[in-house]
Structure formats: structure tokens, C-alpha cells
Amino acid sequence: MIESTPASAAEVPARGAAGSSAFPTGSAISLPAPAEVPTLYFIGVTTGRSSIRTVFPRWAELLGLDGVRLVGIDLPLHAPADDYRRVVDFIAEDPLSSGALVTTHKIDLFQACRSRFDRVDPLARLMGEVSCLSKRGDNLIAHAKDPISAGLAIDAFLPPGHWRDGGADAFIMGAGGSAIAISWYLSRPERGADRPARIVVSDLDAKRLAALRAVHEEIGTDIPVEVVQTPGPAGNDRVLASLPPRSLVVNATGLGKDRPGSPVTYDARFSPGDVAWDLNYRGDLIFLDQARAAGQVRVEDGWVYFLHGWTQVIAEVFDIGIPSGPVFDALGAIAKEAR
């Protein structure tokens, strides 16, 4: 059940801040040196600012991955397709490059590099995005881990039955890979009555909205999914004002981390009982400040999402059991020290 609300807007790509490597749009990129030890790459925009840089060595020790190295690769938002291909080809061809976690660039990298993958897992194929690259022998495999990690994060902060009483919506601002994953998870038929009354997704980019809409059309989503092309924060304010109380409001735009700002204005009107979830855990997090100022709004940052996202990828890349229970708690405790 897909609805689309058109609006005229043009997205202006923002440049990434410096991290371990910064690749300006339109210029030749500088690839990492060939790996001398098993290496996991972190493909993002500002990877040098992530807690994972200091956390990963201790995680590797706990998980028995002694000697494994983490290397960040920064690309600007919506980088040229050739830049994505060069990064993926480097990982595929370098013997000790074990795989990668992809953030921010999930859809763009998948579209640019699909012909480079030897295998694409079913969720990556459905969602048209890749959040994890792994290697098995000479095969480079594309995975979509966000549907799993997003679901685990949501279930960690929303009690079972949150939507069962009916009426509350989910509003996701940003139509990238994370938004596709979240909307897919929340709409799954096996959730029964514990699903939003409707899911609304907004973005500046009509192509991204069309890609998200196509996913739900393919799987035959049986709850209303509306896509809204918004010209900026004021447009998101209007959608927010239409939501019933207790709705889930998600910042999946990257604003507050990859770029400064918030997807809503300071005049945004939250409803009592709303849950404001920012997928970021670092940066200004202005969106959460705005939600707190509204009162009677529960706020959640992206910390648990970060933990599940990384542990899912590490387990896949290095073919180890997915950490859970006491091991997951220990990894969380290590990471918390670096926040």
C-alpha cells in the first residue's frame, strides 16, 4: 500500500570532513596500502571520528581476532561511481583485505559496484544496498545487515506491543539504506498487530524515495507506506505535526553527524509519547535536543544500533558466531568507555 506525495526539491551533496582518508569529488582517490595483516575496512564519511577506531582493537582481542586491523576510508557523500569501484576492487583483489562495513554510502556503492560482486545476499538484492562486504575464497559477497541490526536496536528500546493498540505511525526522515531496512522491518507481516498504522518516509531525493517505494511494492507491504519529497526541514515539520501520539520519529538523514543540522526546525511539534530516534550516536545530535525540548518525548540515540551494526558485520566478515548474551554485553561495556 504505497502512496507518494510529490514536491519540488533539489539535493545539494555535502562534502565529507577529513578522516583517515578524504577523497574530493571529481579527483583521483588515494587507496590504502596493501594490507600486511587481515584488515577490516570502514567505508564512511568521517570515520576518524568514530568510537570504533579505539574500540576495535579491544573487541578483536576479546573475539579472538588477534592482529586484525581496522582501516577507515572516507568518501564524500554521493561520491563518483568510479571512486566506489576503485575501493571495492582494491578490497576484492588484496589478499589480506578481509571485508568492510559500509555506512552512509550503502545505496550508492551498491549501484556503482553491483557487477563487481560475485554474490549478493537476498536482502541486499531486495533493498538495493550493501552494508557489509565479506570474502569467501576468491568470492566477494555483498550483504545487507541493516535489516537485522535495525530490528535488534528497535526491539531493544521499544517494548513488545508498542503499536498493538493501534493508531501510532512511524516517520523516517531520509530514504537511504537504513530507512529501507527500518521500514522493511517494521512492516513485516510476522509482527502481526505490532506494526505502525502507517509508515511515512521523507527525503530531498525523489530517486531514493522511488527506490524505497519499489522495495515495498516488490514485497507487497500490506500497511500504508507513504513517501514524501520534502524541500527541507519545514516540510518534515508538516509531516511531524500530522502524526498521532506515540509515533516513532527517526532521523536517518545523517544530519547531526555527516553534515551539521537537523531534519526538523526548532518550531517542530512533537506529540506526547513520541519516541525520537537518531541513528547517530555522535555529533551535535540537534534533533534529539529539539525532541527533549518538546517535553513528553522519549529520546534514543544510535548507540545500540552502532553496536549491533558492527557486531553483525564482524561476525560475517570473520565467519565467527554472532556475539550475544554476556559476550555482547562485554563488547558494549568496552565501547561505552570510549563514548
N, C-alpha and C positions, 0 to 999 in steps of 0.2 A: 504494500500500500504506500506508493511513493507520491509525494506532492512536491512541486517546485515553485518557488517564488522568485521571479527574476528581478534584478536591479542592475543598473549600470555601475560598473566599478572597474578600476584598473589597478592591478597589484604592482607595486614597485619593489623589486627584490632588494633586500638589505644585504650588506656585505658582512662577512663573519669577522669577529675580532680575532686577534692573534692567539694562537695556541701553540702546540708543538710544531705545526706546520701550517702556514696560511697560503692559500692559492688564489690570487686575484683573478676575477672573472676575465676571461679572454687571454690570459697569459699561460705560458707553459708552466706545468707544475713540477715541483721537485719531489720525487718519490723518496721514501725512506731507503736507507742502505739495505742490501740483502740481509736477512735475519741470520744471526750466528747461533741463536738458541731458539727453541719453539716460541713463537710470538703470536699474541692476540692483538689485533688492531681495533682501535676505537675510532670510527669514522663519524665526525660530527662537525660542529661549527666552532665551539670554544672548548675543546676537550681539555686544554691545560688547566681549566678552572674547576674541573670535576673532582669530586672527592675520590673517585675511583683511582686516581693517579697514586695516591698514598695508601689507599686501602688494598689494592690488588696484590701487592707482594705478600701481605699478611694472609689474605684469602688463599693465595696459591699455596702457601706453606700449610695452612690448615687442611686444604683439599688434596694434599699430596702432589701438587704440581710444581715441585721444586725446580727452579731455574727458568720457568716460563716468564716471559717478559710481556709487558703491555706497552704499546706504542700508539699515540694519538695521531690522527690525520685530520686536519681541519680543511674544510672546503666552504666557500661562501654559499649562502642559500641559493638554490636553483643554479648550481654550477653548470658549465658547459658539459654536454654529454661526453665529450672526449676525455674530460678530466675524470669522470666516474669510470670510464672504460680503462684508463691507464691504471687507476688504483686497483680495480678488480683484476686486471690482467697481471699486475705485479704480485698480488696475493696468490693467484692461481698458479703462477709459474715459479714462485720462490719456494724451495723445498721446505724450509723451516717456518714459513708463514702459515700458521695453523688455521686462521679464520678471522672473523671480525664481528663486532657488534656495530650496527648501523643505527644512528639516531638522526632525526631531522631530515635526512636525505632518503628515507626509505622508498618513497614512490619514485623520485627522480632517478635514483640509482637503479632500481628495478627496470624502469622503462629504457634506460640507456644501455643496460648490460644484459638484458634477458637472453640474448643469443650467446653470451659467454658462459652461462650456467649449464652444467651437464645434467643437473636435476633440479627441479623446482617442487617444493613440497605443496600439498593440496591447498593449504591456507594461503601460501604466498601466491599461488596461481589465481585463487579466487579473489584475493584482495589487491593484487597488483602491486605488492610492496614486499620489501625484504628488510628484516631487522637483524638477521644473523647469516653469516657466511661460514660454512664448515667445509672440510675436505675429508674425503674417504678415498684413500689411494690417490689416483690422478683426477678424481671427480670433484668438481666444485659444486656445492649444493646451496641453494637459496632457501631460507626458511622465514616464515612469518611467526615470530614468537610473541608479538604483541597481544594477540587474542588470548593467549594463555596468561601472560603476566598482567595484563589489564584486568582480566577476570579475577585473578588471585588478589590483586590490590583492591578492587571494588568489594569483594567479599570480606576483606579484612576490615573495612571501615563502615560498610552498610550492613545492618542486621538482616538476617533472613526475614523475608516477608515485607521488606520496606515498601514495595509497591503493591502488595497484595490487596490492600484496602481500596486501591483504585484512585485515579484522579491525578496523581503526580506525573510530571513529564521528566525527560532528560534533554538538556540543551547543551550541545557540544559546539564550542566555538573553535573553528579550524577543522578543515576536512582532509588532513593528511593521513598518514598510515595509522597513527594512534586513534584518530577519530573513527576510521573504518573498523578497527579492531574493537573499540569500545561499543560502537553501535551494533556490531555483529553480536557481541557477547550479550548485551542487554536484550536483544530481540530474539534470542534462541528459544524455540518452542518448548524445549525441555525445562525452561524456567517456569512454565505454567502461568499462573496468575501473577507471579512475582516479576512483572515487567512493567516498564513505563506505559502510561496511557498513549503517549506518542514520543517520538524522538525527533528533535529538531537539530539540524546541523547547519552552521553558517560558515561562510568563507568569502574572501575577496575574489577568489579564483573560480570561475564557472567550470573550468575543466576538472578541477579537483572535486567539485560538487557532483559533476556528471559521473566521475569515476566511482564515487561513493554510492550514488544512486544506482549505478549499474550492478554493483555487488548485491544490493538488496533486491533488485529485480531478478537477478540470476538465482538467488536462493529462495525467492518467493516469500519475503518477510511479510508476516500476517498482522503486524501492528503498524499504525501510521508512521511513516518516516518522511519528514519534510526537509527540503534543502532550501536555504535562503542565501542568496548572494547579497552580502551587506557591503555598503560603501565605506564602512569604518565603525568605530566603537558606538556611535549613536544608533546605528542600525541594530547592533546587538542589544543595546538598551531597550529598544522597542520590543524585541523578541522576549527579553527577560521580563518585561512588565506584563507580558501575556501569560506567563507561566502560573499554574496553580501552586499553592503552598506545598512544601516538602519536596520540591523538584531538585534534581541533581543538575548543577551548572558547572561545566567543565571548561577550563582554559587549556585547549590543545593547540594553541597558536604558536607557542614559543615566545610570545611576548612576555617580558619579565626575565628572560634568560638569554636567548639568542639575539633578541632585539629589546630595546627598552620600551616600557609602557605596559598597557593593559588592554584587553579586548573590549572593555566597557569604560564608560566615563564615570566621573565622580557623582553624577546625577543618577546612576543606575539604581533601580528599585528592586531589591531582592524581596522575596516573600517570607513570612515566618516559617521556620522549619526547613528552609532550603539547605542543601549541602553544596558548598562551593569547593570544587576540587581543582587544584592547579597541578598539572602534570610536572611542573618544575619543582625542584626542591631547593634550588639555589638561584641567586639573582635577586632582583628587587621585590618580586612577588607582590606587586602593587595590587593585583586582582584580589588577593586574599585580604590585604589591608582594607580594600573597599568593601568586601563582604563582611569583615568584622565590624566595620563602622556602621553597617546597616542594622546590627543587632539581631538576635534570634536566628542567626545563621551559623551553621556548623562549618568549620573550615578544615580542609585537608590538603597538605602539600603532596608532592610526588615522591616522598621518601620510600614508602613501601613499594611503589611501582618501580622505582630505581632498583631496589634490592631484588625484586622478582625478575625484572628485566635482565639484570646482569647474571643472576644465578642460572636462569634458563639458558642463556647463551653459552656461558662457561661449560655447563653440563653437556650441551650439544657439541660444541667445538672439540672438547677433550674427551668426549664419549665416556662420561662418568655419570653415576647416579645423580638425579636432581636432588640437591640438598633440601632436607625438610626436617621438621622437628628440632631437636637440640642443635643439629649442625647449622640449620638456617638461623636459629636464634643466636648462635655464636658468631656467624658471619655478620648478622645485624649489629651485634654488640661491638665488633671490631669497626664496622663502618661508622657507627654512632660516634665513636671517639674522634673521627675526622670531620664531623659536621661543623 
